[in-house]
């Protein structure tokens, strides 16, 4: 049996394989492309393609695909076999540099937001050599970018790579000002923590809402939910442990650095956290992780739910984006060091992040906006829709001292004394962890906690990288012209603190008083997707994103159209599913139970005319009223669906869904859940919350 180090990355064409299978000249040239962004010669691409094909075939691959991330939120792939006909009637296995570098998938059916006409079907995929190829299901998967025939980005990887380049350019300018001439590039790194639910597959398949929408649209709360906090970090159930073990093995073979696993707060909820890596690779790995989670779950008779709020009344699922900046020499630019007050380089990068988050709160909120995440943000399980930064006591005190021009005497390191001789004493961290903050500093990185569990992390990191690049550009433009660098640097740090301290908040983000305080500070509070998405078109946002070549104006408008359209379609599908379940499942179940009660009452009367049958009579009356209410609310919901379908403007449609359709869905759910609570279990047509949440053992 192989050990983990022996099989880790065994399905990845990584640096170890490249070193062993490429000539020294080809390997050196390819590394220069990967590490420094140098151009790729076709002869090098041909040599890499041959080596990649030979390795893939030796590991059981018969096909290859350009694996990309269109604007659907999931990955896409078109498989081509390696076979080519030979003169003797057989086949040979071939793969060229041209096939490696470029593919031509049909782009006509992918979301484009108006970037192409319907008849313009041609699209291109372009190899991303910085993300290693891998084998999945006997297919060589080559990570690629995806664009239209006219060159517009139709994916999430292209703008992500652009944002990484933009931040690298501006960060390098700052480092050169500090006299650093050895660093060749600056990269952002990410470690996305992934939350998810596991439910029994047989139960899942009995619920149309889960199958069509990924979340339950009906469901009365069970007697027990998460009140006891006994699931969090609890003993992992055998069936779940088996799933986790298989998941780890699959991910490790693919080079995904799955590190930590545990039960989360809600029953049936769990989390997987990886070691962080370069942002575009982390984005690829997170997409792979979600896909493999779902496949492994099915093999174990389970279904993995990645929706942000699959169950009302218990915690939803997020994705914590742990983000940092480091040089190619291994220096973390967000590491305060032993004396952060004196670490000017750290302070300027810290201030760049603070300024970026304050200036572009709207873009960060937009980057996590989905119909599913709207249910989660602002609840007592996730950050509010208001963006703020948690720095902790020490950094806050340092910034206050700098702003006020007063000395900083440091924070005394405290030792944790646990009161038991056999237990070790250890130094307490200088700051606590604030789980209520949307954007928290956690020692040498920031944790952006607003992402929903099904989100691609590319969106958030595009906006974060771009906003920080803009801050660094403003700093570099001024400092490069300064007569006295040190004085100008100090003044800039001090001005940033003074101008942007409104975004800093170390308290309880769940507290309603904070929302009121945030409003006084002038912070934005975009509660829903229709509230925030139109602001991507604001002049300041368009100017910033286009100036750094992250998006063209047309690409920005396309993201606006696609995101709002996805929101509208998602909620309308939910509404149609509710109406379908109400008419075809819930109402017949209630009627059947009421008829059974009436029959029971009749049988009792037949036995003894003096029996009152008050219980049955009262309950039948209540069920009749509930059934009438459900029918009426379903009629209202269907009428609203039709009305919304007639609205042409996607923005107006989004507002109508927010203001009308969601309310009608809530009204129908409320009365249906009440009906569930008084209907005998054997009559209810699909598994209940109690069965779903506690059914996996």
SEVOKOL-265047 format. One record per residue: x negated, y negated, z of N, C-alpha, C in turn; residue in one letter. Coordinates in steps of 0.1 Angstrom, whole numbers, plus 5000, padded with zeros to 4 digits. Layout:
N
XYZXYZXYZa;...
This chain:
697
499250125000500050005000499149875000x;499449784991498649664990498949575001x;497949495005498149395015498549265008x;499049165016499549045010498448975002x;497148955008496148895000495848964987x;496049094986495749174974496849144963x;498049134967499149114957499548964955x;499148874964499548734963499148684950x;500048624942499748564929499448664919x;499848794921499548894911500248874898x;501348794898502148774886501948624881x;500748574884500448434881499148424873x;499248354862497948334854497248214860x;496648244872496148134880494648114877x;493948034886492548004883491648134884x;492048224892491248354893491348424880x;492448434874492648504861491948424850x;492148294850491548214839489948224840x;489448224851487948234853487448374847x;488248474850487848614846488048634831x;489048574825489448604811489048504801x;488648384805488248284795486748264795x;486148224784484748194783484448074792x;483248054796482847944804483247814798x;482947804785483247674778484747644777x;485547744775487047724774487547694788x;487047774798487547754811487247604816x;486047564814485647424818486447324811x;486747344798487547244791489047244796x;489547364799490947364805490947304818x;489947324827489947264840489947114839x;489247064829489146924828490446864824x;491246944816492646904813493446904825x;493347004833494247024845493846914855x;492546904858492146814869492146664866x;491746634853491546494850492446444839x;493346534834494246484823493646474810x;492446534807491846524794492646594784x;492446554771493246614760492846754758x;493846834752493646974750493347004736x;492147054733491847094719492547224715x;492947224702493747344697492947474698x;491647464696490847584698490847644712x;490847554721490947594735492347654738x;493347584733494747644734494847784728x;494247804717494347934711493648044719x;492448004725491748104734492548124746x;493248024752494048044764495248124761x;495848104749497048184745496748334744x;495648364738495248504736495048564750x;494248504758494048554771495248564779x;496148464778497448474786498348584781x;498348604768499148714762498648854766x;497348864765496748994769496949024784x;496848924792497048944807498548984809x;499448904802500848924805501349064800x;500849104788501149244783500649354792x;499449334797498849434806499649444819x;500449334822501249334834502749364831x;503049424819504349464816505249364809x;504749254805505549154798505649194783x;506849174778507149194764507549064757x;507948964764508448834759507748724766x;507848604759507448484766508548374765x;508548284773509548174773508848044778x;509347934772508947804777510047774788x;509547774800510447764812510547614815x;511747554815511847414817513047374826x;513147254829514147204839515047094833x;516047134825516947034819517746954830x;518546864825519346784835520546844840x;520546984840521647054846521447084861x;520147064865519847094879519247234881x;519347314871518747444872517747464861x;517047574860516047594849516647664837x;515947654826516447714813515247784807x;515647884799514547964792515148034780x;514448034769514748114757513648214755x;513948334754512848444753512548474739x;511248484735510748534723509748644726x;509848754718508948864720507548834714x;506548904719505248884713505048964700x;506049044696505749124684505749054671x;504849094662504849054648504649174640x;505249174628505149294619503649324614x;503249444613501949484608502149554594x;501149554585501349604572501749754572x;501449824582501749974582503150004587x;503949894589505349914594505549914608x;504449894616504449884630504449744634x;504149714647504049574651502749554659x;502349434660501249394668501749284678x;501049264689501449164699500549044696x;501248934693500548804690501148684698x;500248594700500648464707499648364704x;500048244698499048144693499048024702x;498047944700497947824708499047724705x;499547724692500647644688501947684696x;502147814697503347864704503247834719x;501947834724501747804738502047654741x;501547574732501647424734503147374732x;503747424722505047364718506147464715x;507347444720508447524716509547434711x;510547494704511647424698513047484702x;513447464715514747514718515847414713x;517047474711518147394707518547294719x;518547164716518847074727520347024726x;521147084717522447024715523447044727x;523247154735524147184745523747144759x;522547074760522047024773522546884775x;522746844788523246704790522146614785x;522646504779521746404773522146264777x;523346244781523846104785523746004774x;523946054762523945964750522545944744x;521546024748520246004743520146064728x;521046144725521046204711522546224707x;522746224693524046244688524246404688x;525546434687525846584688525146664677x;525046604665524446684654522846684655x;522246604664520846614666520446714676x;520246834670520146954679518746984683x;517746934675516346984678515846914691x;515147004699514446954711513047024711x;512246964719510847024720510547054735x;509747154737509147184750507647174749x;507047114759505547094758504947154771x;503947234769503247304780502747204790x;502947234803502447164814501247254820x;500047224816498947314820498547304835x;499147194841498747184856499647274864x;500647344859501447434866501247574860x;500747664868500347794862501547874856x;501247944845502248034839502448164849x;503548224848503848344856504748444849x;504848564854505648664849506848684857x;508048684851509348704858510148794849x;510648904855511548994847510849034834x;509649074834508849114822508749004811x;508848884815508748774806507648674811x;506748634802505748534805506448394805x;506548334817507148204818506148094818x;506248004808505247894807505947764811x;505547704822506247574827505947464816x;507047404813507047304802507847174805x;507547074798508446954798509446964786x;510546894786511546904776511946774771x;511946744758512346614752513146634740x;513846524736514646524724513746504711x;514346524700513646504687513146354686x;513746264692513346124692512346094703x;511946194712510946174722511446134735x;512746124737513346094751513246214760x;512946194772512846294782514246344785x;514446484783515746544786515646634798x;514646614806514346704818513946624830x;513646694841513246634853511746634855x;511046724847509646734849508846614843x;509346574831508546464824508446344832x;509646284837509546164845508746194858x;508846314864508046344876506546334873x;506146394862504646384858504346234856x;505246164849504946014847504745944860x;505645974870505545904883504345944891x;503846064889502546104896501446034889x;501446014876500345934870500445794874x;501645734875501745594879501145574893x;501545654902501045644916499445664916x;499045754908497545784907496845654903x;497345594892496645474886496545364897x;497645334904497645224914496845264926x;496945384931496245424943494745414940x;494345454928492845454924492345304925x;493245214921492845074921492545024936x;493445074945493245034959491945104964x;491745224961490545294966489245234961x;489245184949488045124943487844994951x;488844924955488644804963488044824976x;488244944981487544984994486145044991x;485745034979484345074976484245224973x;485345294971485245444969485145464954x;483945514950483645534936483645684932x;483745764942483645914940484945984937x;486045924942487345994940487745984925x;488246094919488646094905490146074903x;490846124913492346114911492946124925x;494246074926495046084938496346154934x;496646254942497846334940498846324951x;500046334948501046354959501346504961x;501546544973501846674977503246684984x;503846804982505246824988505346964994x;506046975005506447105010507947095013x;508747145004510247135006510747255014x;511347215026512047315034513447345028x;513747475027514947515020515947585029x;517147515031518147575039519147645030x;519847755035520747835028521647915037x;522747965031523648055038523648195032x;523848295039523948435034525348485038x;526148525028527448595031527548725024x;528448805029528648945023529148925009x;528549005000528948994986530449034984x;530949134990532249184988533249074993x;532949005004533848895008533748784998x;532548744994532348634985533248654972x;533248774967533948804955535448804956x;535948794968537448774971537848634973x;536848544971537148394973536848324960x;537948274954537748204941536948074943x;537148014955536547884957534947904958x;534548004965533048024965532548064951x;533248144944532748184931532748074921x;533747984921533847874911533047744915x;532947724928532447594933531247604942x;531047724948529947734957530247694972x;531447644974531847614988533347654990x;533647675003535047705006535947585006x;537047584999537947474998539047485008x;539247605013540247625024539547705035x;540047695047539547775058539747715071x;540447775080540647735094539447775102x;539147685111537947715120538147835128x;537147925130537348045138537248005153x;537548095162537448065176536048015180x;535048075174533648035177532947995164x;532247885165531447835154529947835158x;529447705159528047695163527947625177x;529047625184529047545197528047595207x;527647725207526747775217525347765213x;525047715201523647695197522847825198x;523547935197522848065199522248125186x;522648075175522148125162520748065159x;520547935163519347865160518047935165x;517147975157515948045160516248175168x;517448225166517848355173517148465166x;517348585172516848705166517448725152x;516648755142517148775128517748905127x;519048915122519749035120519049125110x;519149265112518449355103518649335088x;519849315085520149295070519549175065x;519549065073518948935069517348955069x;516849025078515449045079514949125067x;515649225062515349295050515349205038x;516349125037516349025026515148935027x;514848885038513648785040512348855036x;512248985040510949055037510849075022x;511949115015511849125000511648994993x;512348884999512148754993510648714994x;510048725005508648695007507748764997x;507948894995507148974986507348914972x;508548894968508748844954508148704952x;508248614962507748484961506148484961x;505648564970504148574971503548624958x;504148724952503648774939503648654928x;504548564930504648454920503848334925x;503048354936502148244940502848134948x;504148164952504848064960504448084975x;504047974981503447984995504547975006x;505448075005506448095015505748115029x;506148035039505348035051506248075063x;507347995065508148005077509548035074x;510148125082511548165081512248175094x;513448135095514148145108515648125106x;516448155116517848125116518047975118x;518947915111519347775113520447755123x;520947635124521947605135523347685133x;523847675120525147735118525047885117x;526147955121526148105118525948135104x;525148235100524948275087523948185079x;523448075086522547985079521048015083x;520247995073518748025075517947925068x;516647925070515747835064514447905060x;513847855049512547905044511747775041x;510447775047509647655044508247705039x;507747635028506547675022505347585027x;504147625025503047535026503047435015x;502747305018502947205007501847214997x;502147174984501247184973501547064964x;500747054953500946934944502346924939x;502846804938504346784937504946854925x;504346844913505046914902505047064903x;504047124909503947264912505047294923x;505147214933506047234944507547234938x;507747144928509047134922509347264914x;508347314907508547444900508847554910x;508047554920508147664930509447664937x;510047544940511247534947512447584938x;512347554925513347604915513247754915x;512047804915511847954915512448014928x;512147944939512547994952514048014952x;514847914948516247914948516748034939x;516148044927516548154918516348294924x;515148314930514748444936515548474948x;515948364956516748384967518148454963x;518648394952519948444948519848594943x;518848624935518648754930518448854941x;517548824950517248924961518448944970x;519248834972520448844980521448944974x;521648934961522549024954522049174955x;520749194954520249334956520549394969x;520749304979521049354993522549334997x;523349324986524849314989525249184996x;524449084993524648954999524848854988x;525248734991525248614982524548504990x;523648434983522948324989523748194984x;524248114994524947994991523947874992x;523847804982522947684982523647554982x;525047564983525847434983525447364996x;525547224996525247145007526247165019x;527547205016528547215026529447325023x;528947455024529847565020530947585030x;530847535043531847555053532147425060x;533447395061533747275069533647315084x;533247215092533247235107531947295112x;531047335103529647375108528647305099x;527447305103526347235096526247275082x;525947175074525647205060524147225058x;523747235046522347275043521647155035x;520447125040519647025033518347085028x;517446995024516147035019515246915023x;514346945032513446845037512246835029x;511946715023510946695014509746635021x;508746715025507546665032506546615022x;506346485022505546425011504346355017x;503246365010501946305014501146265001x;500146185004499246144993497746184997x;497046244987495646284990494746264978x;493546254980492546244970492046384965x;491446384954490946514949489746564957x;489246474966488146514975488746564989x;490046574990490646635002490946535013x;490946405010491246305020492746275020x;493446295031494846255032494946115035x;495546035026495545895027496645845037x;497445935042498445905052498045965066x;496745995067496246045080495745925088x;496345895100495845775107494445785113x;493945905115492645925121492745895136x;491645895143491645875157491945735162x;491645635153491945495156492645425145x;493945455143494745405132494745255132x;494645185143494645045144493444985136x;492345055135491145015129491045075115x;491945155111491845225098492645145087x;491945055081492644965072493145035060x;492445135055492845215043494145285046x;494245345058495445415062496645315062x;496345195069497345095071497945045058x;497045025048497544965035498445065028x;498145195029498945305022500245315030x;500145315044501345315052502345205048x;501745085047502544965044503144975030x;502445035021502945055007504245145008x;504145245016505345325017506545255024x;506245175034507245105041507945005031x;507144935024507644835015508444905004x;507945014999508645084988510045134993x;510045195005511345245010512345135012x;511845015017512744905019513244845006x;512244824997512644754984513544844975x;513344974977514145064968514945174976x;515545124986516545204994517545264984x;518045184975519045234966518645344957x;517345344952516845444944516745574951x;516245564964516145684972517445754975x;518445664977519845724980520345784967x;520145714955520545764943519945904940x;518745914944517946044940518546164947x;519346144957519946264964521446274963x;522046194953523446174952524046294944x;524946364950525746474944527046484951x;528046544944529246564951529146654964x;528246754963528046834975527346764986x;526346684983525646614994526446505000x;527546454993528446354999529146405011x;529346535012530046605023529146615035x;527846605033526846635043526246505049x;525846405041525246285046526146215056x;525646175067526346105077527046195087x;527146325085527646415095526646435106x;526946495117526046515128525146635125x;524646645113523746755110522646705100x;522846585095522046525084521946375087x;520946315080520746175082522046095076x;522245975081523245895075522945855060x;523845795053523645745040522745625040x;522545565052521645445053520245495054x;519345445046517945475045517245395056x;516445465064515545395074514345485076x;513245425082512045495085511745505100x;511445625104510945655118509445665118x;508745585126507345585127506845645140x;507645645150507245685163506645565171x;506445595184506045485193504645425190x;503645515187502245465186502145375173x;502645425162502445345149503345215150x;504545225156505345105158504645005166x;503945045177503244955186502044895178x;501444975170500244915162500744815152x;501844835145502344745136502844615143x;503444625154503844515162502644425166x;501544495170500344425175499744345163x;499744405151499244345139500044225135x;501444245136502344135132502144015141x;502044045154501943935164500543885166x;499543945160498243905162497643925176x;498244035183497744065196496944195196x;496144215207495244335207496144455209x;495644565204496244695206495344775215x;495844815227495044895236495145045235x;495945085225495945235223497045295232x;497445415228498345495235497645605242x;497845615255497045715263497545855259x;496645945257496946085254497346155266x;498546205266499146275278498946425277x;498746485288498646635288499946695293x;500346795286501646865290501246955301x;501846935313501647025325502947095327x;502947225325504147315325504447365339x;503547345348503847385362503647535365x;503047605355502747755358501247775354x;500547825364499047835363498647915350x;499348015347498948105337499148045323x;500047945322500347875309499347765306x;498847755294497847655291498347515291x;497547425294497847275293497447235279x;498147145273497747095260498146955258x;497446885249497746745246499046725239x;499846625244501146595238500946505226x;501646535216501646445204501946305207x;501446215200501646075203503046025198x;503746105191505046075187505946195187x;507246175190508246285189508646305175x;509446405172510046425159511546375159x;511846295150513246235150514046305139x;514846405143515646485133516846405128x;517046285133518246205127517746105117x;516446095115515945985106515946035091x;516345955082516245995068514846005063x;513945925068512545925063511645905075x;511046015080510346015092508846045090x;508045965097506545995097506346115107x;505646215102505446335111503946365112x;503146265114501646285117500746255106x;500946305094500146275083500946285070x;502246275071503146285059504446225063x;505246205053506646165056507646275052x;508646285060509646385058510946315053x;511246325040512446275034513546375036x;514546355045515446455049516846445043x;517046355033518346335027518746425016x;517746505011518046584999519046695003x;519846734994520746844996520146974992x;520647084997520047214996519947254981x;520847214973520847264959520047164950x;519647044955518946944947517646994941x;517346954929515946964925515146854932x;513946894937513146794945512546694935x;512546724922511946624913512546494914x;513946484915514646354915514146264926x;514046314938513646234950512146194948x;511346284943509946254942509546154931x;510446164920510246064910510445924915x;511545904923511845764928510845724939x;510445824947509445794958508145754953x;507645834944506345814937506345674930x;507445654923507445524915507545404924x;508345414934508445294943507145264951x;506445374955505145354961504145294951x;504145344939503245294929503445144927x;504745104927505044964926504444874937x;504544924949503944854961502444844959x;501844954956500344954954499944864943x;500744854932500344764921500444624926x;501444584933501544444939500344414947x;499944514956498844494965497544474957x;497344564947496044564939495944444931x;497144394925497044274917496544154925x;497044144938496644034946495244054952x;494944174956493644194963492444184953x;492644224940491644214930491244064927x;492143974930491943834927491443754940x;491443824951491143764964489643724965x;489343604970487943564973487343644985x;488143674995487743745007488643865008x;488143985005488944105004489544135018x;488744135029489144175042490244075047x;490043945045491043855050492343875042x;492243885029493443905021494144035025x;493444135028493944265031494744255045x;494144195054494844175067496044095066x;496043985058497243905056498343985049x;497944065040498944145032499644245041x;498844315049499344415059500344345068x;499844235073500744155083502044105077x;501944055064503144015057504044125054x;503544245051504444355048505244395060x;504544395072505244435084506344335087x;506044205086507044105089508144115079x;507944125067508944125056509844255056x;509344365061510044495059510244565072x;510144505083510344575096511744615098x;512744555090514144585091514344735088x;513544795080513744935076513245035087x;512544985097511945065107513045085118x;513245215122514245245133513845375139x;513545375152513145495159514245565167x;515445505167516545555175517345665169x;518545685174519445795170520245755157x;519845815146520445785133521945825133x;522345915142523745965142524645865149x;524145775156524945685165525645585156x;526945565158527745475150527245325152x;526645305164526045165166524945135157x;524145245153523045215144523645175130x;524745235126525345195113525745045113x;526245005124526544855126525344775126x;524344815133523044745134522344735120x;522444845113521844855099522544755090x;523844735091524544635083524044495086x;523844475099523344345103521944315098x;521144415097519844405091519844385076x;520944415070521044405055520644525048x;520644645055520344765049521644815041x;521344895031522444945022523045065028x;524345085026525145205031526045245020x;525445325010526245374999526745515003x;527945525007528445655013528645765003x;529045734991529345834981528545814968x;528545914960527945914947528445804938x;529745784937530145664929529745534934x;529545524947529045394953527645364949x;526745464948525345434946524845444932x;525445534924524845564911524845434902x;525845354901525745234892524545144895x;524045154907522945064910521545104904x;521545224898520345254890520145164879x;521245094874521145004863520844864868x;520744834881520344704885519044654879x;518944534877517844474869516444514876x;516444494889515144524896514744664894x;515644764894515344904893514944934879x;515644884869515244904855513844854852x;513644734857512344664855511144754861x;511344794873510344874880510045004873x;511145084870510945214864510445204850x;510845104842510245094828508845044828x;508544954838507144894838506144994841x;506445104848505545204851505645324842x;506545314831506745414821507245544827x;508145524838508745644843509945684835x;510745584831511845604822511845494812x;512445514800512845404791514245364796x;514645244791516045194795517045294791x;516945354779517845454774517945574784x;516745614788516645734797517345704811x;517145584816517845544828519345544827x;519845494816521245494813521745634812x;521045724806521445864805521545924818x;520645894827520745954841521945904848x;522245774846523545724852524745794847x;524845814834525945884827526046024832x;524946094832524946244835525246264850x;524746184859524946204873526446184876x;526946074871528446044874529346154867x;528946194855529746294848529746424856x;528546464861528446584869529246574882x;529246464888530046434900531546454897x;532046394886533446404883533846544879x;533046614871533346744867533346844879x;532446824888532346914900533546904908x;534046774911535146754920536446804913x;536546774900537746824893537846974893x;536747044891536747184891537247234905x;536747164916537147204929538747184930x;539247074925540647044926541447144919x;541047184907541747284899541747414906x;540547444912540447574920541447574932x;541547464939542447454950543847474945x;544247414935545647434930545947574926x;544947634919545047774915545247864927x;544347844937544447934949545747914957x;546147784958547447754965548647824958x;548647814945549847864938549848024937x;548648074934548548214931548248304943x;547748244954547348334965547948284978x;547848164982548248114995549848114996x;550548054986551948054987552548194987x;552148284978552748414978552448494991x;551248464997550948535010551948485021x;552148355021553048295032554448355030x;554948355017556248405014556448545018x;555348625015555448765018555448795033x;554648715041554648725055556048685061x;556548575056557948525060558948625058x;558948695046559848795043559748915052x;558548945056558249055065558849025079x;558648895083559248855096560748865096x;561348815085562848815083563348965084x;562549055077562949195077562849255091x;561849215098561649265112562849215121x;563149085119564249025127565549095124x;565849125111567049205107567049335113x;565949405113565849535119566149535134x;565649435141565949415155567449395157x;568049305149569449285151570249405148x;569849485139570549615136570549705148x;569449705155569249785167570149735179x;570149605180570849545191571249405187x;572549375186573049245182572749135192x;572449175204572149075214570749025214x;569849085207568449035206568448905198x;567748805204567748675198566948655185x;565848725185564848715174564348565173x;564248505184563748365184562348345179x;561448435182560048425177560048425162x;560648535156560648545142561348425135x;562448385140563248275134562448145134x;561848125145561047995146559847995137x;559148115137557948125128558348125113x;559448185110559948185096560248045092x;560847965100561147825097559947745095x;558947765104557647695103556947735090x;556947855087556247905074556947845062x;558347835063559047775052558647625050x;558547555061558147415060556747405055x;555847485059554447485055554347515040x;555147615036555147655022555647545013x;556747475017557247365010556247255009x;555547225020554547125021553347155011x;552947285011551847325002552247304988x;553447344985553947334971553947184967x;554447104976554546954972553146894971x;552246934980550846874979550146934967x;550447054963549847104951550347034938x;551647004938552246924927551446794926x;551346724938550646594938549246604933x;548546714937547146724933547046754918x;547946834913547846864898548246734890x;549146654895549446534888548246434888x;547546434899546346344900545246394891x;545046524890544046584881544346534866x;545646544862546046494849545746344847x;546146274857545946124856544446094855x;543646154862542146134862541646174848x;542146284843541746334830541946234819x;542846134821543146034810542245914811x;541445904822540545794823539245814815x;538945724807537845734797536445694804x;536445584811535245544817534745634828x;533545684827533045774838532945704851x;532645574851532545504864533945484870x;534945454862536245434868536745574872x;536445674865536845814869536245854882x;535045814884534345844897535045774909x;535445644906536045574917537445634920x;538145674910539445734911539345864919x;538345944916538146064924537846034938x;536945944941536645904954537845854962x;538645764956539745704963541045784963x;541245864953542545934952542446084953x;541646144944541646284943541146354956x;540146304961539546364973540546364985x;541346254986542346244996543446354994x;543846374982544946464979544346614982x;543146634979542546764982542546784997x;542146685004542146695019543446725025x;544546655019545846675024546346815022x;546046875010546447015007545747105016x;544447085018543647175026544247175041x;544547055046544947045060546247135062x;547147125053548447205055548247345053x;547347385043547047525040546247585052x;545347515058544647565069545547585081x;546547505083547447525093548347645091x;548647675078549347795075548547915078x;547247915075546348025078546448055093x;546447955101546347975116547548045121x;548748045114549948115119550348235111x;549548265101549848385092549048505097x;549748615098549048745102547948775093x;546848825099545548845091545748935079x;546649045081546749135070547449075058x;548048965059548748895048547948785042x;546848735049546148625043545248675032x;545248615020544848675008543248675005x;542548615014541048615012540348605026x;539048645026538348645039538348515046x;538448515059538448395067537048345070x;537048225076535748175081535048265091x;535848325100535248415110534548535103x;535248585093534648705086533448665078x;533448555071532348505063531148475071x;531348395082530248345090529648455099x;530348555103529848655112529848795106x;530048805093530248935086528948995083x;527848925083526548985079525849025092x;525549165094524949205106523649275104x;
